């Protein structure tokens, strides 16, 4: 019984070794030796058109929020999440008016039915810079 198992193990190891050598030799023959394999382009070099519609919509909403002068100082603390065309706005704002303004900008881009305005009014939030004094 020991000999049968031992023989089977040896055959398996031998077959596996030969298979590995054969695959290695075949892959070495298919690779051109004169030039290195081409590498895929880096994400920075990828064209802008390759962005998904969700990414493009999120970028458009972020730009609209940053263009709003009253919100520019803390626009980066507002998260814009787009999934399957549905926009979710998250983060702190100072007033209800700012929450409404940001929501309206997202509504204009994505459509009112596609926007969930989850912004929180937190006038004393540490994430928000102090308002400019006049």
N, C-alpha and C positions, 0 to 999 in steps of 0.2 A: 504494500500500500504506500509506503514511504517512497519507493522508487517511482511509482506512477505519478505521484504529486511532484516529485523532484524533476522528472522528465518534462512534465507539463509546464512547470515554472521555467525551466531552461528554454524550452521552445518559445514560450511567451516573451521572454527577455530577448532572445535572439531575433525573433520576428519584429519586436518593437525597435530594436537597435537598427536592423536593416531598413525598416520603414523610415526611421528618423534620418538615416544617412541618405536614403533615396530622395526624401523631400528636400533635404538641405542641398543636395547636388542639383536637383531640378530648379530650385529657386536661384541658385548661384548662376545657372546657365541662362535664365531668363532676364537677369539684370544686366544692362549694358555697362561695360567696364569703363568706357571713355568719359562719361559724365555722371555726376551724382544724381540721385533721384530728385525730381521736382518737389518743392515744398509748397503746401497750400498758402494762399495769401494770408497775411496777418489781418486781424480784425480792423486795425487802423487803416489798412489799404483797401478794405472792402468798399464797394460803392454804396452810396446812400440809398439807392433804389432797392437794395437788398433788405431793408428794414421791413418788418411785418406791418400790416395796417394798424395793429394795436400800438406798436412802438411809435409809429408815425403820429397817431392820434395823441398819444401821451406827450410827445415832444411838442406838438402844436398847442396843447393845453398849457403845458409848462411855460412856453414862450408867452402865451397870452397872459398868464398870471404874472410873470416877471415884468411884462410891459406895463402893468398897473402900478403907477407911481406910489400909491399909498401902501402897497404890499411888497414892493421890491426888496426892502431891507430883510425880510424874513421869508421870501418866496421859497427858499431852499428847504425850509422846515415843513413845507406842505408836500405830502406824498400824493402823486397821481398814479393810480394803478388802473390799467386797462386790460381786461380779459374778455375776449370774444365780443368786443364792441361795447362792453359795459364798463363805465368809468366809475371808480371809487375815489373820493377825495378824503384824505385823512390828515390830521395835524391840528395844531393850535392856531387860532386867530384871535385878534383883540376884541372885535365887536361883531354883533349880528350883521351889521351892514357889510363888513368885510367878508363874512361867510356867504352872504347873499351875492355879493359882487363876484366872488370866485366861482360860485355855483352857476351864476348866469353865464360867465365866460365858458365854462365847461358845457353848459346846455347849448350854447350857440354853436359849438364845434361838434359835439356828439349827439345832440338831440336830447330834449328834456327827459324823455322816457328812459334814456340810457345812462343817467347820471345819479349816483348815490352820494349825496353830500353828507359825509360823516365828519366834517370839520367841527372842532370843539371850540367854543368861545371861552378863552382862558386869558383874561387881560393881564394877569400877573405870572404867566408861564415863563420859566427860566429859558425856554427854547426861543422866546421872542426877544429881540433887542428892544431897548427902551425907545419909546417914541421920541422923535426930535422935539426939542423945546423951542418955542418961538418967542 
